[in-house]
Amino acid sequence: MTMDSDIVGAIFSYDLIFFEETEMNFEWIQHINPILLALYATLFTWSVTALGSSTVFFFKSINKRVLNAMLGFAAGVMIAASFWSLLQPAIEMEEASGGVPWIPAVVGFLSGGLFLFIIDKTLPHLHMGLEMDKAEGKKTGWQRSVLLVLAITIHNIPEGLAVGVAFGALAGNATPEAIGGAIALAFGIGLQNFPEGAAVSIPLRRERFSRLKAFWFGQLSGVVEPLAGVLGALLVVLIKPLLPYALSFAAGAMIFVVIEELIPESQMGNETDISTIGAMIGFAVMMLLDVSLG
């Protein structure tokens, strides 16, 4: 046997051992309540938001190019997650059950977009860098800081919902692939929450908030994720036939946020190439996570 064949054999053996250990490590997850798993996962994504917000203690401002790259990255992650982690499994589940695969995908997807559209038009909020007269939703006398945080909170709702639904789906399908896909989704959402937290707290600091107050509001924008996550998991556990619709619903809500908020905000200013590159990288990273773990 040649040295090259020895190396190939060693690599193959390592991959096999790693895969077997990965499957074995998933066994303990199968015995945990999916709703509790959804809570743990979304607490993780919230904690990463808080970690990103903590950068305000070290930086007073953020370069516009860096901010655009962060927003682009978040958009890319959410687009990839919408298909690989949500729509594709929904289509496969409906097809396996003998139903028409496109019905829950289309109905759920459009319903999710409509849900976020209603929230966007109802809940008062203000996007970063805009004046108070540009606030969206119902007119209110709320402070600028509250409106700024609500703008980020809106698009954290579908993120938490997506993670919750993915873990709730384990109630009827706790296979290593399904568990790996849910973990990949939670990790991907958490990954893009770090720059997202920084993108909230640092601009607040620039608007003369104290560092502590900017951090507080930054992490507060992620509080909704555990709430939405538990709700999503609870719904699919109690009403299992809703699962393909719930997955598609979360995908539609996330795509609405990407098109309505993240992409326009990332394209502000003259340096737009960096946000496009960030989106490409974010998509690739989320795709890699989902395909490799799921």
C-alpha positions as CSV (number, residue, x, y, z in Angstrom):
1,M,0.0,0.0,0.0
2,T,1.4,3.4,-1.0
3,M,1.7,6.4,1.3
4,D,-1.1,8.2,-0.7
5,S,-3.5,5.3,-0.1
6,D,-2.6,5.2,3.6
7,I,-3.5,8.9,3.8
8,V,-6.8,8.5,2.0
9,G,-7.6,5.5,4.2
10,A,-6.8,7.5,7.3
11,I,-9.0,10.5,6.2
12,F,-11.9,8.1,5.3
13,S,-11.6,6.4,8.7
14,Y,-11.6,9.8,10.5
15,D,-14.7,10.9,8.6
16,L,-16.5,7.7,9.4
17,I,-15.6,8.0,13.1
18,F,-16.6,11.7,13.1
19,F,-20.0,10.8,11.5
20,E,-20.6,8.0,13.9
21,E,-19.8,10.2,16.9
22,T,-22.0,13.0,15.5
23,E,-24.9,10.6,15.3
24,M,-24.2,9.3,18.8
25,N,-24.1,12.8,20.1
26,F,-27.5,13.5,18.6
27,E,-29.1,10.6,20.6
28,W,-29.3,12.7,23.8
29,I,-31.1,15.4,22.0
30,Q,-33.8,13.0,20.9
31,H,-34.9,12.6,24.5
32,I,-35.4,16.3,25.2
33,N,-38.8,18.0,24.7
34,P,-38.7,19.9,21.3
35,I,-40.2,23.0,22.9
36,L,-37.5,23.1,25.5
37,L,-34.9,22.6,22.7
38,A,-36.5,25.6,20.8
39,L,-36.1,27.7,24.0
40,Y,-32.5,26.7,24.4
41,A,-31.7,27.4,20.7
42,T,-33.4,30.8,20.7
43,L,-31.8,31.8,24.0
44,F,-28.5,31.0,22.2
45,T,-29.4,33.3,19.3
46,W,-30.5,36.0,21.8
47,S,-27.2,35.7,23.7
48,V,-25.2,36.1,20.4
49,T,-27.2,39.3,19.8
50,A,-26.2,40.5,23.3
51,L,-22.6,39.6,22.5
52,G,-22.6,41.6,19.4
53,S,-24.2,44.5,21.3
54,S,-21.4,44.4,23.8
55,T,-19.0,45.7,21.2
56,V,-20.4,49.1,22.0
57,F,-18.1,49.0,25.1
58,F,-15.1,48.9,22.8
59,F,-16.1,51.0,19.8
60,K,-17.9,54.3,19.6
61,S,-18.7,54.3,15.9
62,I,-18.9,51.8,13.0
63,N,-17.6,52.3,9.5
64,K,-20.4,52.5,7.0
65,R,-18.7,49.9,4.8
66,V,-18.5,47.6,7.7
67,L,-22.2,48.1,8.6
68,N,-23.2,47.5,5.0
69,A,-21.2,44.3,5.0
70,M,-22.8,43.2,8.2
71,L,-26.3,43.8,6.9
72,G,-25.5,42.1,3.6
73,F,-24.2,39.1,5.5
74,A,-27.4,38.9,7.6
75,A,-29.5,39.1,4.4
76,G,-27.5,36.3,2.8
77,V,-27.9,34.0,5.8
78,M,-31.6,34.6,6.0
79,I,-32.1,34.0,2.2
80,A,-30.2,30.7,2.4
81,A,-32.0,29.6,5.6
82,S,-35.3,30.4,4.0
83,F,-34.8,27.7,1.3
84,W,-32.3,25.1,2.7
85,S,-33.7,25.0,6.2
86,L,-37.4,25.9,5.7
87,L,-38.9,25.7,2.2
88,Q,-37.1,22.6,1.0
89,P,-38.0,20.5,4.1
90,A,-41.6,21.7,3.9
91,I,-41.8,20.6,0.3
92,E,-40.2,17.2,1.1
93,M,-42.5,16.6,4.1
94,E,-45.7,17.3,2.1
95,E,-44.5,15.1,-0.8
96,A,-43.7,12.2,1.6
97,S,-47.1,12.4,3.1
98,G,-48.7,12.1,-0.4
99,G,-49.9,15.7,-0.6
100,V,-49.4,18.4,-3.2
101,P,-45.9,19.7,-2.3
102,W,-46.3,23.2,-3.7
103,I,-49.5,24.0,-1.8
104,P,-48.1,24.5,1.8
105,A,-44.9,26.1,0.4
106,V,-46.8,28.7,-1.6
107,V,-49.6,29.3,1.0
108,G,-47.3,29.3,4.0
109,F,-44.7,31.5,2.2
110,L,-47.2,34.2,1.2
111,S,-48.9,34.1,4.6
112,G,-45.6,34.7,6.3
113,G,-45.0,37.7,4.1
114,L,-48.5,39.0,4.7
115,F,-48.0,38.6,8.5
116,L,-44.8,40.7,8.5
117,F,-46.4,43.2,6.1
118,I,-49.3,43.8,8.6
119,I,-46.8,44.1,11.5
120,D,-44.7,46.5,9.4
121,K,-47.7,48.7,8.8
122,T,-49.0,48.5,12.3
123,L,-46.1,48.6,14.8
124,P,-44.4,52.0,15.0
125,H,-40.7,51.8,14.2
126,L,-37.8,53.8,12.8
127,H,-34.9,52.6,10.7
128,M,-31.3,53.6,11.6
129,G,-30.1,56.9,10.1
130,L,-33.6,58.3,9.4
131,E,-35.3,61.3,10.9
132,M,-38.4,60.9,13.1
133,D,-40.7,62.0,10.3
134,K,-39.7,58.9,8.4
135,A,-41.1,56.6,11.2
136,E,-43.3,53.8,9.8
137,G,-46.4,52.1,11.3
138,K,-49.0,53.9,13.3
139,K,-48.2,57.4,14.5
140,T,-47.1,57.5,18.1
141,G,-45.3,59.7,20.6
142,W,-42.8,57.0,21.6
143,Q,-39.2,58.0,22.0
144,R,-36.7,57.7,19.1
145,S,-34.8,55.0,21.0
146,V,-37.9,52.8,21.3
147,L,-38.7,53.1,17.6
148,L,-35.2,52.3,16.6
149,V,-35.2,49.1,18.7
150,L,-38.6,48.1,17.4
151,A,-37.3,48.3,13.8
152,I,-34.8,45.5,14.6
153,T,-37.2,43.6,16.8
154,I,-39.6,43.2,13.9
155,H,-37.1,41.2,11.8
156,N,-36.1,39.1,14.8
157,I,-39.6,37.7,15.0
158,P,-39.3,35.5,11.9
159,E,-35.8,34.5,13.0
160,G,-37.0,33.1,16.3
161,L,-40.1,31.6,14.7
162,A,-37.9,29.8,12.1
163,V,-35.7,28.2,14.8
164,G,-38.6,27.3,16.9
165,V,-40.5,25.6,14.1
166,A,-37.3,23.7,13.1
167,F,-36.9,22.3,16.6
168,G,-40.6,21.7,17.0
169,A,-40.5,19.5,13.9
170,L,-38.3,17.1,15.8
171,A,-41.4,15.9,17.8
172,G,-42.3,13.7,14.8
173,N,-39.0,13.4,13.0
174,A,-36.0,13.3,15.4
175,T,-33.6,11.9,12.8
176,P,-29.9,12.9,12.9
177,E,-30.5,14.8,9.7
178,A,-33.5,16.8,11.1
179,I,-31.6,17.5,14.3
180,G,-28.5,18.6,12.3
181,G,-30.6,20.9,10.2
182,A,-32.2,22.5,13.2
183,I,-28.8,23.0,14.8
184,A,-27.4,24.5,11.6
185,L,-30.3,26.9,11.4
186,A,-29.9,28.0,15.0
187,F,-26.2,28.4,14.5
188,G,-26.6,30.4,11.3
189,I,-29.2,32.7,12.8
190,G,-26.9,33.2,15.8
191,L,-24.0,33.9,13.5
192,Q,-25.7,36.7,11.8
193,N,-27.1,38.0,15.1
194,F,-23.6,39.0,16.2
195,P,-23.1,41.8,13.6
196,E,-26.8,42.6,13.9
197,G,-26.4,43.3,17.6
198,A,-23.4,45.6,16.9
199,A,-25.4,47.2,14.1
200,V,-28.0,48.3,16.7
201,S,-25.9,49.3,19.7
202,I,-23.1,51.2,18.0
203,P,-25.4,53.5,16.0
204,L,-27.3,54.1,19.3
205,R,-24.0,55.1,20.9
206,R,-23.4,57.5,18.0
207,E,-26.8,59.1,18.8
208,R,-25.4,60.0,22.3
209,F,-26.7,57.1,24.2
210,S,-24.5,55.9,27.1
211,R,-22.6,52.7,26.4
212,L,-24.7,50.8,28.9
213,K,-28.0,52.1,27.5
214,A,-26.9,51.4,23.9
215,F,-26.0,47.8,25.0
216,W,-29.2,47.4,26.8
217,F,-31.4,48.4,23.8
218,G,-29.2,46.4,21.5
219,Q,-29.6,43.1,23.3
220,L,-33.3,44.0,24.0
221,S,-34.0,43.8,20.2
222,G,-33.3,40.0,20.4
223,V,-35.6,39.3,23.4
224,V,-38.5,38.5,21.0
225,E,-36.6,35.5,19.5
226,P,-37.1,33.1,22.5
227,L,-40.8,34.2,22.6
228,A,-41.4,33.6,18.9
229,G,-39.3,30.4,19.0
230,V,-41.3,28.8,21.8
231,L,-44.6,29.8,20.2
232,G,-43.5,28.3,16.8
233,A,-42.4,25.0,18.4
234,L,-45.6,24.8,20.5
235,L,-47.8,25.2,17.4
236,V,-46.2,22.5,15.3
237,V,-46.0,20.1,18.3
238,L,-49.7,20.5,19.0
239,I,-50.9,20.6,15.4
240,K,-48.4,18.5,13.4
241,P,-50.2,18.8,10.0
242,L,-49.3,22.5,10.2
243,L,-45.6,21.8,10.0
244,P,-45.0,22.3,6.3
245,Y,-47.1,25.4,6.4
246,A,-45.3,26.7,9.5
247,L,-41.9,26.1,7.9
248,S,-43.0,28.0,4.8
249,F,-44.6,30.7,6.9
250,A,-41.3,31.4,8.6
251,A,-39.5,31.5,5.3
252,G,-41.9,34.0,3.8
253,A,-41.6,36.2,6.9
254,M,-37.8,36.2,6.7
255,I,-37.7,36.9,3.0
256,F,-40.1,39.9,3.6
257,V,-37.7,41.3,6.1
258,V,-34.7,40.8,3.8
259,I,-36.4,42.6,0.9
260,E,-38.1,45.3,2.9
261,E,-35.4,46.2,5.4
262,L,-32.0,44.5,5.2
263,I,-31.2,44.9,1.5
264,P,-32.3,48.6,1.2
265,E,-30.4,49.5,4.4
266,S,-27.3,47.7,3.3
267,Q,-27.4,49.5,0.0
268,M,-27.4,53.0,1.5
269,G,-24.5,55.2,0.5
270,N,-22.1,54.9,-2.3
271,E,-20.3,51.8,-1.2
272,T,-22.8,49.1,-2.2
273,D,-20.4,46.4,-3.5
274,I,-19.3,45.5,0.0
275,S,-22.9,44.7,1.0
276,T,-23.4,42.5,-2.1
277,I,-20.2,40.6,-1.2
278,G,-21.4,40.3,2.4
279,A,-24.7,38.8,1.2
280,M,-22.9,36.3,-1.1
281,I,-20.7,35.2,1.8
282,G,-23.7,35.0,4.2
283,F,-25.6,32.8,1.8
284,A,-22.6,30.5,1.2
285,V,-21.9,30.1,5.0
286,M,-25.6,29.2,5.7
287,M,-25.8,26.9,2.8
288,L,-22.6,25.2,3.9
289,L,-23.9,24.8,7.5
290,D,-27.2,23.4,6.4
291,V,-25.9,21.0,3.8
292,S,-23.1,19.7,6.0
293,L,-25.0,19.3,9.2
294,G,-28.5,18.6,7.8
